[in-house]
Amino acid sequence: MSLQFIILLSMGWLLAGAAITLAMPYSRRTIGWVSLFFQTLAAGGFGYVAIQVLAHGTFSLDKPLFSVAGLGAAFLLKVDALSAIFLLAITIVSWAAGLYSVQYIKHYKESLGRYYPLFLLFLLGMYGVVVVRDLFFFIVFWEFMTLTSYGLVVFEWGNKQSVNAGFKYFLMTHIGTAGIIIAANTLYHYSQSFDFEALRPVMALLSSENPALLHTILLLFFVGFATKAGVFPFGDWLPDAHPAAPAPVSAILSGVMIKMGIYGILRVFLGMLPVSEFSHTWGYIFVIFGTVSLFIGTMTAMFQHDAKRVLAFHSIGQNGYIMLALGAGLMLTRISPALATVAIIAGLFHLINHAAFKSLLFLTAGSLQYKTGHRDLDKMGGLAKYMPWTAAVALIAAMGISGIPPFNGFASKWLIYQSTINAGFNTPILLLCGLIALFTSLLTLASVMIKYIGLAFLGQRLPNNKEVNSDVPRSMIWAQGILAAVVILEGVLAGFIVRGLYTAASGLLTPDYWPQFSSLFHTVNLGLRLNFGEGLVGFYNPLFLLIILTGLALIAVLFWWSGGAKRKVVSELWYSGELQSPASVRYSSYSYFKTFKQNFNIRIGKYTQEGVYPKWPTIKFKRPFKIKYLLDVDSWLYRPLAFIGHKALEIFAGTHSGFPQWYLLWMVIGAAAAMLVMFLVR
């Protein structure tokens, strides 16, 4: 069975699943399992393709399956090591989210027939983006992914906040997509082809003959992809859309969909753009935007009390780390291939790590909402006793995102710091940005590890959560457990993973550019030893750390057990000789690191603002009534159309009288109308 057939079959399973779930909107007990069945078939196919490519090399079709006449577009399939990495990330995260959805989505009142078909088509769009080799069909799947994800963001159609967040997401991402389309059409003007392989020579030609045009094209690509990736300030849609969407969708949006923007950046700026002064310039731009994004996103997360908004701002911050690493790699391609290689591998490593721990964190936030009915961290507390499995996986994810060894986030951040700080001796801007990233990692530790975990799971349970006496259903626990295992394995198997990421990175430029893997990394017992050509610069052994930490934990348990101390019964809280309720003495989210946060408020003259995230001004019209009526599309367009359609359907329904003669008459009238149309067209 060829890989081409498996890819097409897997796409077919998703389409079939979407059609079948669309036809069963009222089967709330079984529709989730039916969707998961078709998703599993597709995941198995795409997972098999990814593993085969990583083991045996690139799969590519020179002959298109079909072409679009007159457009120069051809449906070409190609899966290289980079595509395979993204396929695995999409497969693992989306399957866990699909399993989680089976029970979670039932607590919504909306029809599930609007959820599962869009969910499967959303996955089809993401898979399509990473398996095609033609920029035209890349944009087709890109837009398909955007439209279906928009439908999932506004799943709660009666919720005004969700609708507003969806509109913002739809508007901003389509502005970015417009830039991608303009850039693609400009390149097509020179190449007469949308094939990725044909666009690389065009960029090389423009770099010498028309550098201003090439910079414009790269700017359009950058804005389009950075908007989807959630890079500040282009990702302003993200803090609204992620909380509005159901938790499994939020997990996919943050875990893999925004990574499609990073995939596009890799394909254009490393796969098409030749190593030149353009690489250095745009690498510098990536580094600046990445550093600003990681600091502002993480810093703003400290000011939030909505569990999903905390995580949404961290998505902006963590994608900033990825942009910093990839920008450093692009910037260093002309200066130091060794440092450039490590930086690009570090960015890819953090990308797959973020896919695991951030999607898991969003699922835990969904579990908290599922049991408590809200997302406000100030109204939670003490839930670890009653939701032990969710608390355990949330702690694992928090240690991953905070960069605590031996979990996955430490390995990728360590490589980012090594590549940027070591490069900083010759490129000071990278040294500065690397140190800012190192400092910001402490903010991540404060806002996720301490604030999110502390407020949600530790302390005493508040009275409004007394009904929470058990954990979430088993399927939701298993979904979270799968991603928690991935977080641990990615940290422990760092040496093995880096070798696969080197293969993915080395396919982006000419093979002779990249230093040999053995000259950069020396992997021993799953550990890493770094060498930039001047001797050993650092080493990391996660397996050794895991053994040591496990041993220390066992010693602590042994001391606790040998002491024989009895656990005291929790009594009422006494403060200054009076009983106090847990809520009145609770440390709120606003109070966490309050003194520190005050140092990062914006003060310009008399204007003051809490936090560093800008509050974009809204346009105020002088004549709001007329403008309001003009913008109220429901009143002057949708409602009249719906009324006309409803009346037309009532008339049509009246024709179903049950007499066969009437049906034959309508068939004759329909055939006559069709013949008349054909005659007029002719």
Stockholm file with secondary structure:
# STOCKHOLM 1.0

chainA/1-682         MSLQFIILLSMGWLLAGAAITLAMPYSRRTIGWVSLFFQTLAAGGFGYVAIQVLAHGTFSLDKPLFSVAGLGAAFLLKVDALSAIFLLAITIVSWAAGLYSVQYIKHYKESLGRYYPLFLLFLLGMYGVVVVRDLFFFIVFWEFMTLTSYGLVVFEWGNKQSVNAGFKYFLMTHIGTAGIIIAANTLYHYSQSFDFEALRPVMALLSSENPALLHTILLLFFVGFATKAGVFPFGDWLPDAHPAAPAPVSAILSGVMIKMGIYGILRVFLGMLPVSEFSHTWGYIFVIFGTVSLFIGTMTAMFQHDAKRVLAFHSIGQNGYIMLALGAGLMLTRISPALATVAIIAGLFHLINHAAFKSLLFLTAGSLQYKTGHRDLDKMGGLAKYMPWTAAVALIAAMGISGIPPFNGFASKWLIYQSTINAGFNTPILLLCGLIALFTSLLTLASVMIKYIGLAFLGQRLPNNKEVNSDVPRSMIWAQGILAAVVILEGVLAGFIVRGLYTAASGLLTPDYWPQFSSLFHTVNLGLRLNFGEGLVGFYNPLFLLIILTGLALIAVLFWWSGGAKRKVVSELWYSGELQSPASVRYSSYSYFKTFKQNFNIRIGKYTQEGVYPKWPTIKFKRPFKIKYLLDVDSWLYRPLAFIGHKALEIFAGTHSGFPQWYLLWMVIGAAAAMLVMFLVR
#=GR chainA/1-682 SS CCHHHHHHHHHHHHHHHHHHHHTCTTCTTTHHHHHHHHHHHHHHHHHHHHHHHHHHCCEECSSCSCEETTTTEECCBEECHHHHHHHHHHHHHHHHHHHHHHHHGGGSCSCGGGTHHHHHHHHHHHHHHHHBCBHHHHHHHHHHHHHHHHHHHTCSTTCHHHHHHHHHHHHHHHHHHHHHHHHHHHHHHHHSCCBHHHHHHHHHHHHHHCHHHHHHHHHHHHHHHHHHHTCTTTTTTHHHHHHHSCHHHHHHIIIIITHHHHHHHIIIIITTSCSSHHHHHHHHHHHHHHHHHHHHHHHHHTTCCBHHHHHHHHHHHHHHHHHHHHHHHHHHTTTCHHHHHHHHHHHHHHHHHHHHHHHHHHHHHHHHHHHHSCCBGGGCCCTTTTSHHHHHHHHHHHHHHTTCTTSHHHHHHHHHHHHHHHHTTTCHHHHHHHHHHHHHHHHHIIIIIIIIHHHHHSSCCCGGGTTCCSCCCHHHHHHHHHHHHHHHHHHHTHHHHHHHHHHHHTTSSCGGGSCCHHHHBCCSTTCEEEESSSSEEEEECHHHHHHHHHHHHHHHHHHHHHHTCCCCCCCCEEETTEEECTTTTCCCTTTTTHHHHHTTCEEETTEEESSSSCCCCCCCCSSHHHHHHHHCHIIIIIHHHHHHHHHHHHHHHHTCCSCHHHHHHHHHHHHHHHHHHHHHHC
#=GC SS_cons         CCHHHHHHHHHHHHHHHHHHHHTCTTCTTTHHHHHHHHHHHHHHHHHHHHHHHHHHCCEECSSCSCEETTTTEECCBEECHHHHHHHHHHHHHHHHHHHHHHHHGGGSCSCGGGTHHHHHHHHHHHHHHHHBCBHHHHHHHHHHHHHHHHHHHTCSTTCHHHHHHHHHHHHHHHHHHHHHHHHHHHHHHHHSCCBHHHHHHHHHHHHHHCHHHHHHHHHHHHHHHHHHHTCTTTTTTHHHHHHHSCHHHHHHIIIIITHHHHHHHIIIIITTSCSSHHHHHHHHHHHHHHHHHHHHHHHHHTTCCBHHHHHHHHHHHHHHHHHHHHHHHHHHTTTCHHHHHHHHHHHHHHHHHHHHHHHHHHHHHHHHHHHHSCCBGGGCCCTTTTSHHHHHHHHHHHHHHTTCTTSHHHHHHHHHHHHHHHHTTTCHHHHHHHHHHHHHHHHHIIIIIIIIHHHHHSSCCCGGGTTCCSCCCHHHHHHHHHHHHHHHHHHHTHHHHHHHHHHHHTTSSCGGGSCCHHHHBCCSTTCEEEESSSSEEEEECHHHHHHHHHHHHHHHHHHHHHHTCCCCCCCCEEETTEEECTTTTCCCTTTTTHHHHHTTCEEETTEEESSSSCCCCCCCCSSHHHHHHHHCHIIIIIHHHHHHHHHHHHHHHHTCCSCHHHHHHHHHHHHHHHHHHHHHHC
//
